Amino acid sequence: MSSVGAVIIMAAGKGTRMKSSTPKVRHPVCGLPMILYPVLWSQAAGAERVVVVTNPDDRLDDLLPDGVEVAVQHEALGTGDAVKAAATAVGDAGQVIVLSGDVPLIDGEFITNLAARQNESGAAMVVATARLDDPSGYGRILRSADGSVERVVETKTAGDASDAELAIDEVNAGIYAFDRVKLFEALEHVKAHNAQGEYYLPDVLPILREQGETVVAFELDSPDQMLGVNSRVDLAAVTMAMNKRIIGDHQLTGVTVIDPASTWIESTVKIAADAVIEPGSYLRGRTVIGERAVIGPQSTVVDSTIGVDARVMHSYLTEAEVGPGASVGPFAYLRPGARLAEGSKAGTFVEIKNSNIGPGAKVPHLSYIGDADVGAGTNLGAATITANYDGRNKHRTTIGEGVRSGVDTTFVAPVTIGDGAYTGAGSVITKDVPADALAVARSRQKVIEDYAKRKP
């Protein structure tokens, strides 16, 4: 049996303070909907069961991974009622951990340690706590002489707490571990004696104490772990904290991040050791960065693969592949399906889409290459364009190995250029060019002497 029992993740709230048509727990934090963080970490910690409590308007089925059960809280009757809604789903697990879907900064180690605290202490309830420099607005933890938790003193309304209680810096983090049987027995005694008419989960604490049960604290390593999201302001703060954590994890595995304050890396990105991420860069989605690659400055890489020793500077890439030792930028735009082979180059103000750029091939500057195959060692001159769209359909351009196109060449697809061929500057190529040939497709220059003097 797992050392971590069942985990209940409360995610039924509508999040009205977000002022959003998107349900709160669906809002992304560093690339993932925030609900997925407690879900995935619970699975990573080896929880017997993971149960997400949702509302009937959004069951979250499209987000949740396999193995996660859903319990529906049909009415918004508070956190105690939300946990009761999950009673059947947790089954006969001996332990229940309760997390919130809008508190994404916990991790697997925290969940494992919280579970261990409950298992080892045998307490009916474990309350996660944190010490804050400014605990204003949080419920204070009042401990007994033996160090156990006597009660949580709420402080939202004037007069709720004494001056001595307000001076306590230890607060309730809103995360708990329970003995399952004792939890659900206590929940049967919780009353909705409050202005909201709701059943609050923390109200089981005094009930358990009255029954002679022990309630202990588990202090968080960092107060950031309890940060929750109720507004866009909170969302920004949590995202910043998550980004800092992600960057720190990469640095500890050998990645150089020159300026963490100006760098954003989503949680799904993978970066190999000795890669360098320069200031102002944003790595997103399923991006993979190879060893010794250099990204930035000021580059955005989305769902792309960057090879060993490659360089991407001042550029935007989405769903692209950059091979080993290849160079991108500055000011390049690689769109979906752009594939640069080893040692190739997409230079300044180059846009590439759905094209294969062969080993050592170069598209140095001011060019658009779309729906094309470019052979090894080819060099495309400035302002080379593949005219791939005829107004109805897309067509491919095939350019062989070792081709040299003159500046301002337009290839009108479908067209094939043989190995070793050349094109003259300013040519519009509409027909296939044999290997080793020179194609010049432009009208002869005509000079009219003294035109300016004779112009009316």
Secondary structure, DSSP 4 states (H G I P E B T S, - for coil): --SS-EEEEE-----GGG--SS-GGGSEETTEETTHHHHHHHHHTT-SEEEEEEBTTB--TTTSPTTEEEEE--S---HHHHHHHTHHHHTT-SEEEEEETT-TT--HHHHHHHHHHHHHH--SEEEEEEE-S--TTSPEEEE-TTSSEEEEE--SSTTSS-HHHHT--EEEEEEEEEEHHHHHHHHTT----STT----GGGHHHHHHHTT--EEEEE-S-GGGG---SSHHHHHHHHHHHHHHHHHHHHHTT-EES-GGG-EE-TT-EE-TT-EE-TT-EEETT-EE-TT-EE-SS-EEES-EE-TT-EE-S-EEES-EE-TT-EE-SS-EE-TT-EE-TT-EEEET-EEES-EE-TT-EEEES-EEESEEE-TT-EEPTT-EEE-B-SS-B--EEE-TT-EEPTT-EEESSEEE-TT-EE-TT-EE-S-B-TT-EE--SPPP---TTHHHH--
